[in-house]
Amino acid sequence: MSDEPPPTPVAFVRSPSLAPASHDNPTPQSWGPPTSYATKSDKIVCIMVGLPARGKSYISRRLAPYVSFFYGAPAKVFNVGDYRRKIARTTSMADFFDSSNQAAMKARAQACEEALTDLKRWIGETPSQQQRLDQKLHQSGDFGSLAIFDATNSTQSRRAWLVEQLKDTGAKVIFIESVCRDERLVQQTILHAKESVLARLEPRRTAGLGVDPAVAIADFEARIRHYEQVYQELGPPEKHLAWIQIVDGGRQLSMNNIRGFLPSRISQAEARDDPRSRVGQPSAASLPSPPPPPSPPSPPAPLSQFLVNLHALGEWVDAKVSLAADGSPVPCRLWTSSLLRTRRTARHISTPVVSYTTSDGAHLDWVQMRPKAFRNLDELYAGLCDGMTYEEIADNYPDEAEARGADKFQYRYPRGESYTDLIARLEPLAHELERSREPVVIVAHQAIHRVLFAYFMGMPREECIHVSIPLNTVIKITPTSNGCEEERTVVLQHPKGELLDPASH
């Protein structure tokens, strides 16, 4: 061994051009610009399969925004029923769906062909045509990546014909079948479908066209019976196809030949429990006020007001979410971020143990509003700018302030996050929210609520940055068969009657 002393390490001298950081990083690396999952080679056509009133259109309307919002893939639904109504120019009666009605069969085939033609034109009819698409068209989002063909497609021959027609598009074809074997669920889905039928008839009744709702509902049930006579479920005879079969609203899930990233995510999205079974149960979100300072012996006015806010939120949740209209307890969930300020905001929400009866007749005890903290619900991380005001950011990092102003949605704070990063980390929680059968109260932050609100309300992901999330307000989002409904409640009114938006990320 050498007797020479080890070399003295050279001390790192921080460059004045490097911004101060809480944890020294001598070689900081730049993050690349956010990228979309969608490319010109990603083309998928999902073809719905199933009897009427089985939730096919609901699945289509949820799948398209899910893929578009969380994975940046342009998606569009082609509903054959819309084309059929344009051709028939009137509401089709049950005999229109009778397989022995040749004239009606011709009109239905025409509607199917027109919808398929538009689908192929949107997604790119041939590989050579796909390559000739203008780059600006792709960047605009008009480029097709996921097309959903919404119709009954109830026979093996029809499905084989569709596969043949789509062969030249180069797209991967996936069939999604919704099957109901639970008679109770069948009646429930038919009831929701009847409500949709009556909603469509209401303008005609108002116009004095004499539409009898009872006749319309009986006609709808007759239409289902016509389809049942020829309906063939997906199964072993079509094992060469890629398909996902959803049984009883997600209680069972079968997959065949599902490969690849986006197809696997589609299958996971379809594994969610069917929200039609919980229509009317809310998902409520509330934005907390700023965190309280340590309590002095005699609280100053701002802290006293903050404590009033907390009690007001707890009282509102206890009265409006935890109890049904008849006063019976409703099992509910409470989610917060992992940050102290949201957990403190939620601390006055009661957590009693309640007894309830499940739909299967079981009697269970439930800890009401047991708080569950998620790191995924933490506020958008501002990196080196965390804790700064926007004036301080502009003074210390003028280039960053300018970049944020130019593109707030894709802008990423130095060593921090962008809204696109936030969307990626919220995807699992949005998935879990849609699984939940119980109302969920989320106490989180402005950027978090913006993203979740935009997704559930069907907004383009780029528009989430413009969603208004005022202080002291609870936003209730209720899923329905035709989308989500929004209701806002001011838990505590500002002294001047104003709804204040907090400083925006």
C-alpha positions in Angstrom: 0.0 0.0 0.0 1.2 3.5 -0.8 2.0 5.8 2.1 0.8 8.8 0.1 -2.3 10.5 1.4 -5.4 10.3 -0.7 -6.0 13.3 -3.0 -7.9 16.2 -1.6 -11.4 16.4 -3.2 -11.9 19.5 -5.2 -14.7 21.6 -3.7 -17.6 22.4 -6.0 -18.1 26.0 -6.5 -21.7 26.9 -7.5 -22.0 29.0 -10.6 -23.7 32.4 -10.0 -25.9 31.6 -13.0 -27.4 28.6 -11.3 -30.6 29.2 -9.3 -30.5 28.4 -5.6 -32.0 25.1 -4.6 -33.0 23.4 -1.4 -30.9 20.3 -2.4 -27.7 21.1 -4.2 -27.6 19.6 -7.7 -24.3 20.4 -9.4 -25.4 19.1 -12.8 -29.0 20.0 -13.3 -30.6 18.6 -16.4 -33.3 20.1 -18.5 -36.6 18.3 -18.9 -37.6 17.8 -22.5 -40.8 19.3 -23.8 -44.0 17.4 -23.1 -45.0 14.9 -25.8 -48.3 13.4 -26.9 -48.9 9.6 -26.8 -50.6 9.9 -30.2 -48.5 9.4 -33.3 -49.4 8.8 -36.9 -48.9 5.1 -36.5 -51.4 4.8 -33.6 -54.8 4.0 -35.2 -57.4 2.0 -33.3 -61.1 1.4 -34.3 -63.3 0.2 -31.4 -66.5 -1.4 -32.6 -69.3 -1.6 -30.0 -71.4 -4.8 -29.8 -74.6 -5.4 -27.8 -78.4 -5.2 -27.6 -80.1 -1.9 -27.2 -80.2 -0.4 -23.7 -76.9 -2.1 -22.6 -74.8 1.0 -22.2 -72.9 0.9 -25.5 -73.4 4.6 -26.2 -72.5 5.5 -22.5 -69.3 3.5 -22.9 -68.5 5.2 -26.1 -69.0 8.7 -24.6 -66.8 7.9 -21.7 -64.0 6.0 -23.6 -63.4 8.8 -26.2 -62.7 11.6 -23.7 -60.7 9.2 -21.4 -58.2 8.3 -24.2 -58.2 11.9 -25.5 -57.7 13.6 -22.1 -55.2 11.4 -20.5 -53.2 10.1 -23.5 -53.5 12.9 -25.9 -54.9 10.7 -28.7 -57.6 12.4 -30.9 -60.8 10.3 -30.5 -64.2 10.5 -32.1 -67.5 8.6 -31.8 -69.5 7.6 -34.9 -73.0 6.7 -33.8 -74.9 4.8 -36.5 -78.2 5.8 -34.9 -77.6 9.4 -35.7 -77.1 8.5 -39.4 -80.2 6.4 -39.3 -82.3 9.2 -38.0 -81.1 11.5 -40.7 -82.0 9.0 -43.4 -85.4 8.1 -41.9 -86.1 11.8 -41.0 -88.4 10.6 -38.2 -88.4 8.4 -35.1 -88.1 4.8 -36.2 -90.7 2.4 -34.9 -90.1 -1.2 -33.8 -90.9 -2.8 -37.2 -88.1 -0.7 -38.7 -85.7 -3.1 -36.8 -87.5 -6.3 -37.9 -85.0 -8.4 -39.9 -87.9 -9.4 -42.3 -88.5 -5.8 -43.2 -86.4 -5.5 -46.4 -86.9 -1.8 -47.0 -85.9 -1.0 -43.4 -82.9 -3.3 -43.7 -81.7 -1.4 -46.8 -82.0 1.9 -44.9 -80.2 0.6 -41.9 -77.4 -0.8 -44.1 -77.1 2.7 -45.8 -76.8 4.3 -42.4 -74.1 1.9 -41.4 -72.2 2.4 -44.7 -72.3 6.2 -44.4 -71.0 6.1 -40.8 -68.2 3.7 -41.8 -67.3 5.9 -44.8 -67.0 9.0 -42.5 -65.0 6.9 -40.0 -62.5 5.7 -42.6 -62.1 9.3 -44.0 -61.4 10.6 -40.5 -58.9 7.9 -39.5 -57.2 7.7 -42.9 -58.6 5.2 -45.4 -55.3 3.7 -46.6 -51.7 3.7 -45.4 -50.6 5.7 -48.4 -53.4 8.3 -47.8 -52.4 8.4 -44.1 -48.8 9.3 -45.1 -50.0 12.1 -47.2 -51.9 13.8 -44.4 -50.7 17.3 -43.8 -48.5 17.7 -40.7 -50.6 20.8 -39.6 -53.8 18.6 -39.8 -52.1 16.1 -37.4 -51.0 18.9 -35.0 -54.4 20.4 -35.0 -56.0 17.3 -33.5 -58.1 16.6 -36.5 -55.9 13.6 -37.3 -57.7 10.4 -36.4 -56.2 8.1 -33.7 -59.1 6.4 -32.0 -62.5 5.9 -33.8 -65.4 4.4 -32.0 -68.2 2.8 -34.2 -71.3 2.8 -32.0 -74.0 0.4 -33.2 -75.5 -3.0 -32.2 -73.3 -5.0 -34.6 -75.2 -8.0 -33.3 -74.2 -10.8 -35.7 -71.0 -12.5 -36.6 -71.5 -11.8 -40.3 -71.9 -8.0 -39.7 -68.7 -8.0 -37.6 -66.8 -10.0 -40.2 -67.9 -7.5 -42.8 -66.7 -4.6 -40.7 -63.3 -6.1 -40.3 -63.0 -6.6 -44.0 -64.1 -3.0 -44.7 -61.5 -1.6 -42.3 -58.6 -3.8 -43.6 -57.1 -1.1 -45.8 -57.0 1.5 -43.0 -54.1 -0.2 -41.2 -56.0 0.3 -37.9 -56.2 -2.2 -35.2 -59.8 -3.3 -34.7 -61.1 -4.0 -31.2 -64.7 -5.1 -30.5 -66.2 -4.0 -27.2 -69.3 -5.9 -26.1 -71.6 -5.0 -23.3 -73.7 -8.0 -22.0 -76.3 -8.0 -19.2 -77.2 -11.4 -17.7 -78.4 -9.9 -14.4 -82.1 -9.4 -14.9 -82.2 -6.6 -12.3 -79.5 -4.8 -14.1 -81.3 -5.3 -17.5 -84.4 -3.7 -16.1 -82.4 -0.8 -14.7 -80.6 -0.2 -18.0 -83.9 -0.4 -19.9 -85.4 2.2 -17.5 -82.6 4.6 -18.2 -83.0 4.0 -21.9 -86.7 4.7 -21.6 -85.9 8.0 -19.9 -83.7 8.9 -22.9 -86.6 8.0 -25.3 -89.0 10.2 -23.4 -86.4 13.0 -23.4 -86.2 12.8 -27.2 -90.0 12.8 -27.6 -90.5 15.9 -25.3 -89.9 18.5 -28.1 -92.4 16.7 -30.3 -95.0 16.6 -27.5 -94.5 20.3 -26.8 -95.1 21.0 -30.5 -98.4 19.2 -30.2 -97.5 16.2 -32.4 -99.4 13.8 -30.2 -96.7 11.3 -29.2 -97.9 8.9 -26.5 -95.0 8.0 -24.1 -96.6 4.7 -23.2 -96.7 3.7 -26.9 -93.1 4.9 -27.4 -91.8 2.8 -24.5 -93.7 -0.3 -25.6 -92.3 0.2 -29.1 -88.8 0.4 -27.6 -89.2 -2.9 -25.8 -90.4 -4.4 -29.1 -87.3 -3.2 -30.8 -85.1 -5.0 -28.3 -87.1 -8.2 -28.9 -86.3 -7.9 -32.7 -82.6 -7.7 -32.0 -82.7 -10.6 -29.5 -83.9 -12.9 -32.4 -80.6 -12.5 -34.3 -78.1 -11.5 -31.6 -74.9 -13.5 -31.4 -72.4 -12.9 -28.5 -68.7 -12.7 -29.0 -67.1 -16.0 -28.3 -64.9 -18.9 -29.5 -66.0 -18.7 -33.1 -64.4 -15.2 -33.3 -61.2 -16.0 -31.3 -59.1 -14.7 -34.1 -60.5 -11.2 -33.4 -59.5 -8.7 -30.7 -62.3 -8.1 -28.3 -63.3 -7.0 -24.8 -66.5 -8.4 -23.3 -68.0 -6.5 -20.3 -70.6 -8.5 -18.4 -73.2 -7.0 -16.0 -71.6 -3.5 -16.0 -68.1 -4.6 -15.2 -68.6 -7.5 -12.7 -66.9 -9.8 -15.2 -64.4 -8.9 -17.9 -63.1 -11.1 -20.8 -60.4 -10.1 -23.1 -59.1 -11.8 -26.3 -56.0 -10.8 -28.4 -55.6 -7.5 -26.6 -52.0 -6.3 -27.0 -50.2 -3.0 -27.0 -50.1 0.0 -24.7 -53.2 1.9 -25.8 -55.4 -1.2 -26.3 -54.4 -2.4 -22.8 -55.4 1.0 -21.3 -58.7 0.9 -23.2 -59.4 -2.5 -21.6 -58.5 -1.1 -18.1 -60.9 1.8 -18.8 -63.7 -0.6 -19.6 -63.0 -2.6 -16.4 -64.5 0.3 -14.4 -67.9 -0.5 -12.8 -70.7 0.9 -14.9 -71.7 4.3 -13.4 -75.3 3.8 -14.6 -75.8 1.8 -11.4 -75.0 4.9 -9.3 -76.6 7.8 -11.3 -77.4 10.6 -8.9 -74.6 9.9 -6.4 -72.3 12.9 -6.4 -68.6 13.3 -6.5 -68.0 16.5 -4.5 -64.8 18.7 -4.6 -64.0 21.5 -2.2 -61.1 23.9 -2.4 -59.4 24.6 1.0 -58.5 28.0 2.3 -54.8 28.8 3.0 -53.3 26.9 5.9 -53.7 28.4 9.3 -50.7 29.8 11.2 -49.9 28.4 14.7 -52.8 29.3 17.0 -51.9 32.1 19.5 -53.8 32.3 22.7 -56.2 34.8 21.2 -56.7 34.1 17.5 -56.5 37.1 15.2 -59.4 37.9 12.8 -58.0 36.0 9.7 -57.4 32.8 11.7 -60.9 33.1 13.3 -62.4 33.4 9.8 -60.4 30.4 8.7 -61.7 28.3 11.6 -65.3 29.3 10.7 -64.6 28.2 7.1 -63.5 24.7 8.3 -66.6 24.3 10.5 -68.9 25.4 7.7 -67.4 22.9 5.3 -67.8 20.1 7.9 -71.4 21.0 8.6 -72.2 21.2 4.8 -70.7 17.8 4.1 -72.4 16.2 7.1 -75.8 17.5 6.0 -75.7 17.4 2.2 -73.4 14.4 1.4 -73.4 12.0 4.3 -77.2 11.8 4.6 -79.9 10.8 2.0 -83.1 12.8 1.5 -84.9 10.6 4.1 -82.2 11.2 6.7 -80.6 7.8 6.4 -76.8 7.6 6.3 -75.1 7.3 2.9 -71.7 5.6 2.8 -69.2 8.2 1.6 -65.4 8.6 1.0 -63.1 11.4 1.8 -59.9 12.0 -0.1 -57.3 14.7 0.6 -53.8 15.4 -0.7 -50.9 14.5 1.5 -50.2 18.1 2.3 -51.0 19.4 5.8 -53.2 22.2 4.7 -55.8 19.9 3.0 -55.8 17.5 5.9 -56.4 20.3 8.3 -59.2 21.7 6.1 -61.0 18.3 6.3 -60.5 17.7 10.0 -64.0 18.9 10.9 -65.8 16.5 8.6 -67.4 13.9 10.9 -66.3 10.2 10.7 -68.9 8.2 12.5 -69.4 4.5 12.1 -72.7 3.9 10.3 -74.6 0.7 9.4 -76.1 0.2 6.0 -77.5 -2.5 3.8 -75.9 -3.4 0.4 -77.8 -4.1 -2.8 -77.1 -7.8 -2.1 -78.9 -7.5 1.2 -75.8 -7.7 3.4 -75.6 -5.6 6.6 -72.3 -3.8 7.0 -70.6 -1.2 9.2 -68.9 1.7 7.5 -66.5 4.3 8.8 -68.1 7.4 7.3 -65.7 9.9 5.6 -62.5 8.1 6.8 -59.8 10.4 5.4 -57.5 8.9 2.8 -54.5 11.0 1.8 -53.0 10.6 -1.8 -49.7 12.0 -3.0 -51.3 12.1 -6.5 -53.6 14.9 -5.2 -50.8 17.2 -4.1 -50.7 20.6 -5.8 -48.7 21.1 -9.0 -45.1 21.2 -7.9 -43.4 24.5 -8.9 -39.8 23.1 -8.5 -37.3 25.9 -7.9 -40.1 28.4 -7.9 -42.0 26.6 -5.1 -43.1 29.1 -2.4 -42.5 32.2 -4.6 -45.0 34.7 -5.6 -45.5 35.4 -9.3 -43.8 38.8 -8.9 -40.8 37.0 -7.3 -40.7 34.5 -10.2 -40.8 37.4 -12.7 -38.0 39.2 -10.9 -35.7 36.1 -10.4 -36.5 34.1 -13.5 -37.9 36.4 -16.2 -37.4 33.8 -18.9 -39.5 31.3 -17.0 -42.2 33.8 -16.4 -42.3 34.6 -20.2 -42.4 30.9 -21.1 -45.2 30.3 -18.7 -47.2 33.2 -20.1 -46.7 31.8 -23.7 -48.0 28.3 -23.0 -49.3 27.8 -19.5 -50.7 24.3 -20.2 -47.4 22.7 -21.4 -45.0 24.9 -19.4 -42.9 23.0 -16.9 -41.5 24.8 -13.9 -37.7 24.3 -13.5 -37.3 21.0 -11.8 -41.0 21.0 -11.3 -44.2 20.0 -13.1 -46.5 21.1 -15.9 -50.2 20.5 -16.3 -49.4 17.6 -18.7 -47.4 16.0 -15.9 -50.3 16.6 -13.5 -52.8 14.9 -15.9 -50.5 11.9 -16.1 -50.4 11.4 -12.3 -54.1 12.0 -11.9 -55.1 9.3 -14.4 -55.1 6.5 -11.8 -57.2 8.5 -9.4 -59.7 9.5 -12.1 -59.9 5.8 -12.9 -60.6 5.0 -9.2 -63.2 7.7 -8.9 -65.2 6.2 -11.7 -65.0 2.8 -10.0 -66.4 4.1 -6.7 -70.0 3.4 -5.9 -70.0 5.9 -3.0 -70.0 9.7 -3.2 -66.4 11.0 -2.9 -65.4 14.3 -1.3 -62.1 15.5 -2.5 -60.3 18.2 -0.5 -57.3 19.3 -2.7 -55.8 22.2 -4.6 -56.7 24.5 -7.5 -54.8 22.8 -10.3 -56.0 19.3 -9.1 -59.6 20.4 -9.2 -59.1 22.0 -12.6 -57.9 18.8 -14.2 -60.5 16.6 -12.6 -63.3 19.0 -13.4 -62.2 19.4 -17.0 -62.1 15.6 -17.5 -65.5 14.8 -15.9 -67.2 17.7 -17.7 -65.8 16.5 -21.1 -63.6 19.5 -21.7 -60.5 19.4 -23.9 -57.4 18.9 -21.8 -55.9 22.2 -22.9 -58.8 24.1 -21.5 -58.4 22.9 -17.9 -56.1 25.9 -17.1 -59.1 28.2 -17.6 -61.5 26.4 -15.1 -62.6 28.7 -12.3 -62.2 27.2 -8.8 -63.3 29.9 -6.3 -62.5 29.7 -2.6 -65.1 28.5 -0.1 -67.0 26.7 -2.8 -68.0 23.1 -3.1 -68.4 21.8 -6.7 -70.7 18.8 -7.0 -70.3 16.6 -10.1 -73.0 14.0 -10.7 -72.6 11.4 -13.4 -75.6 10.7 -15.6 -76.3 8.6 -18.7 -75.7 11.7 -20.8 -72.6 13.0 -19.2 -71.9 14.8 -15.9 -73.9 17.6 -14.3 -72.3 20.4 -12.2 -73.7 22.2 -9.2 -71.8 24.8 -7.1 -72.5 25.7 -3.5 -70.9 28.6 -1.7 -70.2 27.1 1.8 -69.2 30.5 3.3 -70.0 33.8 1.6 -67.2 36.4 1.3 -68.0 39.5 3.4 -68.3 41.6 0.2 -70.3 38.9 -1.6 -67.5 38.1 -4.0 -66.3 34.7 -5.2 -62.5 34.9 -5.0 -60.3 32.8 -7.2 -56.9 32.0 -5.5 -53.6 32.8 -7.2 -53.4 30.5 -10.2 -50.8 27.9 -11.1 
